[in-house]
Amino acid sequence: MAAPGAAMVPPAGRDLLAGKVVVVTAAAGTGIGSAAARRCLEEGALVVVSDSHARRLAATRDELAGGYGDRVWSVPCDVTDEAAVEALVAGAVAQFGRIDVFISNAGLGGTSSVLEMTDEQWLRVLDVTLTGTFRCNRAALRQMVAQGHGGAVVNNASVLGWRAQPGQAHYAAAKAGVMALTRCAALDVAEHGIRVNAVAPSLATHPFLAKVTSEELLAELAGREAFGRAAQPWEVANVMVFLASDYASYLTGEVVSVSSQHA
């Protein structure tokens, strides 16, 4: 671990995903998805990046392609649209021949007490965060089963799937659902040699989060962490890479907390 105040630097790649084809949703911008895409490239993968924001996705793809060339490909996808999710999977296969790893990262948050929360707010968060993850898992797992040579799915959950926080009933319920989906889907495909796991980050800071969360709340949440700081997105992505790699060959149906919170 870096000394207090020292710059945090990602570790060098070790070819943990060499030659594997990885699809990452919600990969545009500066959050966990884009960090996961970059870390997978650093570990030797061929990567399909996807996002519902076409302009930001194009910028992300261009940036990554500057360092990794034709190992990066992109396609816009809204995970609330079943046809778009199916097209993403089909497009990845058309481009690279198969899918070895699918990182289902798309999610939507918000803050509202259950006293004021509308059906629309509840359903929107559930549709993106839980049902969107289901759509991606279903499409990816069908493809992996058809391929017949295993594979790995990594879902992005949250510690809020376990923990209560005011104003987060919709998001916490969705992330708890992602955890349950992960466990059950893992059993559905275990006979095919496919693994399904999830990460549960506590707090990973990036510019978009800072725009939608007050500085006071971010400081309070960071203060709960044992290291006294939030995670960098790449620190969460490192655990995603591990779960996607052959080093996690006997892990399935697990939710790994990426957190330094006090026990």
NORZI-V916667 format. One record per backbone hydrogen bond with DSSP energy under -0.5 kcal/mol. NH is the residue of the N-H (numbers start at 1). CO is the residue of the C=O. If there is no record, write none. Layout:
BEGIN
nh=NH co=CO
nh=NH co=CO
END
This chain:
BEGIN
nh=6 co=3
nh=17 co=43
nh=18 co=15
nh=19 co=44
nh=20 co=17
nh=22 co=20
nh=22 co=46
nh=23 co=101
nh=24 co=48
nh=25 co=103
nh=27 co=50
nh=29 co=56
nh=31 co=28
nh=35 co=31
nh=36 co=32
nh=37 co=33
nh=38 co=34
nh=39 co=35
nh=40 co=36
nh=41 co=37
nh=42 co=38
nh=43 co=39
nh=44 co=41
nh=45 co=40
nh=46 co=20
nh=47 co=71
nh=48 co=22
nh=49 co=47
nh=49 co=73
nh=50 co=24
nh=51 co=75
nh=54 co=52
nh=57 co=53
nh=58 co=54
nh=59 co=55
nh=60 co=56
nh=61 co=57
nh=62 co=58
nh=63 co=59
nh=64 co=60
nh=65 co=61
nh=66 co=62
nh=67 co=63
nh=67 co=64
nh=68 co=64
nh=69 co=65
nh=71 co=68
nh=72 co=69
nh=73 co=47
nh=75 co=49
nh=77 co=51
nh=79 co=77
nh=81 co=78
nh=82 co=80
nh=85 co=81
nh=86 co=82
nh=87 co=83
nh=88 co=84
nh=89 co=85
nh=90 co=86
nh=91 co=87
nh=92 co=88
nh=93 co=89
nh=94 co=90
nh=95 co=91
nh=96 co=92
nh=97 co=93
nh=100 co=21
nh=101 co=21
nh=102 co=152
nh=103 co=23
nh=104 co=102
nh=104 co=154
nh=105 co=103
nh=112 co=167
nh=116 co=113
nh=117 co=113
nh=122 co=118
nh=123 co=119
nh=124 co=120
nh=125 co=121
nh=126 co=122
nh=127 co=123
nh=128 co=124
nh=129 co=125
nh=130 co=126
nh=131 co=126
nh=132 co=127
nh=134 co=130
nh=135 co=131
nh=136 co=132
nh=137 co=133
nh=138 co=134
nh=139 co=135
nh=140 co=136
nh=141 co=137
nh=142 co=138
nh=143 co=139
nh=144 co=140
nh=145 co=141
nh=146 co=142
nh=147 co=143
nh=148 co=144
nh=149 co=144
nh=150 co=192
nh=151 co=193
nh=152 co=100
nh=153 co=195
nh=154 co=102
nh=155 co=197
nh=156 co=104
nh=157 co=155
nh=157 co=199
nh=159 co=201
nh=161 co=158
nh=162 co=159
nh=163 co=159
nh=168 co=165
nh=172 co=168
nh=173 co=169
nh=174 co=170
nh=175 co=171
nh=176 co=172
nh=177 co=173
nh=178 co=174
nh=179 co=175
nh=180 co=176
nh=181 co=177
nh=182 co=178
nh=183 co=179
nh=184 co=180
nh=185 co=181
nh=186 co=182
nh=187 co=183
nh=188 co=184
nh=189 co=185
nh=190 co=186
nh=192 co=189
nh=193 co=190
nh=194 co=189
nh=195 co=151
nh=197 co=153
nh=198 co=254
nh=199 co=155
nh=200 co=256
nh=202 co=258
nh=205 co=231
nh=210 co=206
nh=211 co=207
nh=212 co=208
nh=212 co=209
nh=213 co=209
nh=218 co=214
nh=219 co=215
nh=220 co=216
nh=221 co=217
nh=222 co=218
nh=223 co=219
nh=224 co=220
nh=224 co=221
nh=225 co=222
nh=226 co=260
nh=228 co=225
nh=231 co=203
nh=233 co=205
nh=235 co=232
nh=236 co=232
nh=237 co=233
nh=238 co=234
nh=239 co=235
nh=239 co=236
nh=240 co=236
nh=241 co=237
nh=242 co=238
nh=243 co=239
nh=244 co=240
nh=245 co=241
nh=245 co=242
nh=246 co=16
nh=248 co=245
nh=249 co=246
nh=251 co=248
nh=252 co=250
nh=253 co=196
nh=256 co=198
nh=256 co=254
nh=257 co=255
nh=258 co=200
nh=259 co=257
nh=262 co=224
END
